Amino acid sequence: MKVKKLAQSMRTICKIILVLLLVVSDFTNNIAIDKNENTEDSNKTKAHNVVNAVKGIVAAAAIVKLTLAEAMERIKC
């Protein structure tokens, strides 16, 4: 029973993280495009690359946690 609650909590938290990541991704892309409208490589700034790398790492971790939560709930430990 405790594992099921943990799995549900993990799933909820990971979904929230992924939604926030999507919102932040959209926001940062709009800022990068607005700031560098006149340059050819507007999406190639260093800060933008770092933000994209961090977003990728967080998204991968959240997806792994979601997968783990699903497995934990299906096993019903």
N, C-alpha and C positions, 0 to 999 in steps of 0.2 A: 504494500500500500504506500509506503514512504517513497519507493522508487517511482511509482506512478506519479505522485505529486511532484517529485523532482523533475521527472521528464516533462510534465506539463509546464512547470515553471521555466525550465530551460527553453522549451519551444516558444513560449510567450516572449521571453526576453530576447531570444534570437530574432524573432519576427519583428519586434520593435527596433532592434539594432539595424536590421536590413532595411526597414522603411526609413529610418533616420538617415541611413547611408545613401539611400536613393535621393532623398530630399537634399542632403548636403552635396551630393554629386551634381545634381541639377543646378544648385545655387552656385557652386564653384565654377562650373562650366560657363554659366552666364556671366559671371564676373570676369573670367579670363577672356571671353570673347569681347565683352564691352571695353575692357582695358586696352586690349591690343587689336582694335578693329582695323587699324591701318597697316599692320605688319602682316607679312605672308605667313609666318609661323606662329599665329596667335595662340595655338594650343600647345606649343612646345616650350613654354617657359619652365624654368627650373622648379619654381614653387608648384606649378601645376603638375609636373611630373612626380614630385614628392607626394602631393595630395593624392594623386592617382595610385601610387604605390601603397600608401597607407590604406586607402579605401579597398584595394584588392586584398590586402592582408586581413583586414577586419571582415570583409565579406567571406573570405575563405574560412576563417575561424568560425563565423556564425553558421555557415552552411555545414561545417563538420559537427558543430554542436547540435544543430537540428537533426542531422542524420543519427547522431548518438542518442538523442532524445527519442526518436522514432523507434530505434532498435531496443532501447530500454523498455519502452512501453509495450512493444510486441512480445518481448521475452516474458514480461510480467514477473519480474523477480520478486 
